[in-house]
Amino acid sequence: MWSGPRNISTAMMRSWENRPDTQVIDEPFYAHYLKETGIDHPGRAEVIASQSIDWREVAQQISEAPTGAEVYFQKHMTLHMLPRWTWAGPSLCAIIS
């Protein structure tokens, strides 16, 4: 799910995470976004410490569903995709210089 700020994306994510057959990931590019932009959001240090800041590593990690998950729900925020990124495939990103 690709969404923008202030919508029902979190409610949708919470619905999916209540299913026992579903694996959910929430805003996996957030730490990279915070590190690259320098934006001072609440919990910034904790997010950066808890997620990879390497967008390539994140893209690789999320490109395949976890073992045992019948449904793999990913919640992404479009603003976390930085302007210099471009699509290099159905689920991976590439950066352009």
Short mmCIF file of the C-alpha atoms (twelve columns), coordinates in Angstrom:
data_MODEL
# 
_entry.id   MODEL 
# 
loop_
_atom_site.group_PDB 
_atom_site.id 
_atom_site.type_symbol 
_atom_site.label_atom_id 
_atom_site.label_alt_id 
_atom_site.label_comp_id 
_atom_site.label_asym_id 
_atom_site.label_seq_id 
_atom_site.Cartn_x 
_atom_site.Cartn_y 
_atom_site.Cartn_z 
_atom_site.pdbx_PDB_model_num 
ATOM 1  C CA . MET A 1  0.000  0.000   0.000   1 
ATOM 2  C CA . TRP A 2  1.421  3.343   -1.058  1 
ATOM 3  C CA . SER A 3  -0.097 6.213   0.826   1 
ATOM 4  C CA . GLY A 4  0.331  9.813   1.766   1 
ATOM 5  C CA . PRO A 5  0.200  11.421  5.201   1 
ATOM 6  C CA . ARG A 6  -3.032 11.724  7.143   1 
ATOM 7  C CA . ASN A 7  -5.142 8.971   5.625   1 
ATOM 8  C CA . ILE A 8  -6.450 5.532   6.588   1 
ATOM 9  C CA . SER A 9  -3.240 3.634   5.828   1 
ATOM 10 C CA . THR A 10 -2.475 2.870   9.478   1 
ATOM 11 C CA . ALA A 11 -6.006 1.565   10.045  1 
ATOM 12 C CA . MET A 12 -5.630 -0.673  7.002   1 
ATOM 13 C CA . MET A 13 -2.276 -1.917  8.259   1 
ATOM 14 C CA . ARG A 14 -3.723 -2.676  11.707  1 
ATOM 15 C CA . SER A 15 -6.514 -4.661  10.095  1 
ATOM 16 C CA . TRP A 16 -4.072 -6.798  8.125   1 
ATOM 17 C CA . GLU A 17 -1.736 -7.375  11.078  1 
ATOM 18 C CA . ASN A 18 -4.593 -8.983  13.025  1 
ATOM 19 C CA . ARG A 19 -4.713 -11.858 10.554  1 
ATOM 20 C CA . PRO A 20 -2.615 -14.856 11.640  1 
ATOM 21 C CA . ASP A 21 -1.588 -15.624 8.034   1 
ATOM 22 C CA . THR A 22 -0.264 -12.126 7.355   1 
ATOM 23 C CA . GLN A 23 3.142  -10.493 7.807   1 
ATOM 24 C CA . VAL A 24 3.080  -6.678  7.974   1 
ATOM 25 C CA . ILE A 25 5.892  -4.183  7.524   1 
ATOM 26 C CA . ASP A 26 5.389  -0.518  8.348   1 
ATOM 27 C CA . GLU A 27 7.255  2.236   6.474   1 
ATOM 28 C CA . PRO A 28 10.491 0.335   5.831   1 
ATOM 29 C CA . PHE A 29 12.203 3.309   4.124   1 
ATOM 30 C CA . TYR A 30 11.496 5.714   6.998   1 
ATOM 31 C CA . ALA A 31 14.965 5.489   8.604   1 
ATOM 32 C CA . HIS A 32 16.667 6.125   5.268   1 
ATOM 33 C CA . TYR A 33 14.363 9.083   4.645   1 
ATOM 34 C CA . LEU A 34 15.082 10.592  8.070   1 
ATOM 35 C CA . LYS A 35 18.844 10.113  7.727   1 
ATOM 36 C CA . GLU A 36 19.045 11.526  4.182   1 
ATOM 37 C CA . THR A 37 16.777 14.527  4.732   1 
ATOM 38 C CA . GLY A 38 17.928 15.414  8.245   1 
ATOM 39 C CA . ILE A 39 14.301 16.069  9.203   1 
ATOM 40 C CA . ASP A 40 13.794 16.126  12.969  1 
ATOM 41 C CA . HIS A 41 10.655 14.034  13.452  1 
ATOM 42 C CA . PRO A 42 9.613  12.709  16.878  1 
ATOM 43 C CA . GLY A 43 11.387 9.432   17.584  1 
ATOM 44 C CA . ARG A 44 13.962 10.075  14.860  1 
ATOM 45 C CA . ALA A 45 16.891 8.519   16.742  1 
ATOM 46 C CA . GLU A 46 14.865 5.445   17.684  1 
ATOM 47 C CA . VAL A 47 13.675 4.888   14.099  1 
ATOM 48 C CA . ILE A 48 17.191 5.236   12.694  1 
ATOM 49 C CA . ALA A 49 18.500 2.821   15.342  1 
ATOM 50 C CA . SER A 50 15.775 0.242   14.646  1 
ATOM 51 C CA . GLN A 51 15.817 0.152   10.823  1 
ATOM 52 C CA . SER A 52 18.414 0.011   8.111   1 
ATOM 53 C CA . ILE A 53 19.359 3.389   6.666   1 
ATOM 54 C CA . ASP A 54 20.618 1.709   3.476   1 
ATOM 55 C CA . TRP A 55 17.731 1.910   1.006   1 
ATOM 56 C CA . ARG A 56 19.295 -0.863  -1.120  1 
ATOM 57 C CA . GLU A 57 19.297 -3.250  1.836   1 
ATOM 58 C CA . VAL A 58 15.693 -2.357  2.655   1 
ATOM 59 C CA . ALA A 59 14.581 -2.863  -0.957  1 
ATOM 60 C CA . GLN A 60 16.224 -6.274  -1.014  1 
ATOM 61 C CA . GLN A 61 14.708 -7.281  2.333   1 
ATOM 62 C CA . ILE A 62 11.160 -6.393  1.334   1 
ATOM 63 C CA . SER A 63 11.300 -7.793  -2.190  1 
ATOM 64 C CA . GLU A 64 10.227 -11.270 -1.087  1 
ATOM 65 C CA . ALA A 65 7.528  -12.343 1.352   1 
ATOM 66 C CA . PRO A 66 8.756  -13.860 4.611   1 
ATOM 67 C CA . THR A 67 8.631  -17.638 4.869   1 
ATOM 68 C CA . GLY A 68 5.256  -18.829 6.086   1 
ATOM 69 C CA . ALA A 69 3.353  -15.646 5.282   1 
ATOM 70 C CA . GLU A 70 0.375  -16.213 3.015   1 
ATOM 71 C CA . VAL A 71 -0.189 -12.458 2.831   1 
ATOM 72 C CA . TYR A 72 2.610  -9.887  2.901   1 
ATOM 73 C CA . PHE A 73 1.318  -6.372  3.521   1 
ATOM 74 C CA . GLN A 74 3.705  -3.458  3.163   1 
ATOM 75 C CA . LYS A 75 2.703  0.061   4.142   1 
ATOM 76 C CA . HIS A 76 4.806  2.699   2.399   1 
ATOM 77 C CA . MET A 77 4.652  6.477   2.521   1 
ATOM 78 C CA . THR A 78 5.182  8.084   -0.855  1 
ATOM 79 C CA . LEU A 79 7.070  10.990  0.709   1 
ATOM 80 C CA . HIS A 80 9.767  8.557   1.866   1 
ATOM 81 C CA . MET A 81 10.691 7.932   -1.773  1 
ATOM 82 C CA . LEU A 82 13.247 10.629  -2.433  1 
ATOM 83 C CA . PRO A 83 13.116 12.560  -5.736  1 
ATOM 84 C CA . ARG A 84 16.366 11.075  -7.046  1 
ATOM 85 C CA . TRP A 85 15.013 7.523   -6.908  1 
ATOM 86 C CA . THR A 86 13.595 5.709   -9.897  1 
ATOM 87 C CA . TRP A 87 12.013 2.290   -10.326 1 
ATOM 88 C CA . ALA A 88 14.343 -0.490  -11.433 1 
ATOM 89 C CA . GLY A 89 11.784 -3.259  -11.309 1 
ATOM 90 C CA . PRO A 90 8.444  -4.177  -9.808  1 
ATOM 91 C CA . SER A 91 9.602  -3.944  -6.203  1 
ATOM 92 C CA . LEU A 92 13.156 -2.613  -6.159  1 
ATOM 93 C CA . CYS A 93 14.371 0.946   -6.468  1 
ATOM 94 C CA . ALA A 94 17.458 2.405   -8.012  1 
ATOM 95 C CA . ILE A 95 18.978 5.767   -7.273  1 
ATOM 96 C CA . ILE A 96 19.902 8.171   -10.016 1 
ATOM 97 C CA . SER A 97 22.687 10.679  -9.576  1 
# 
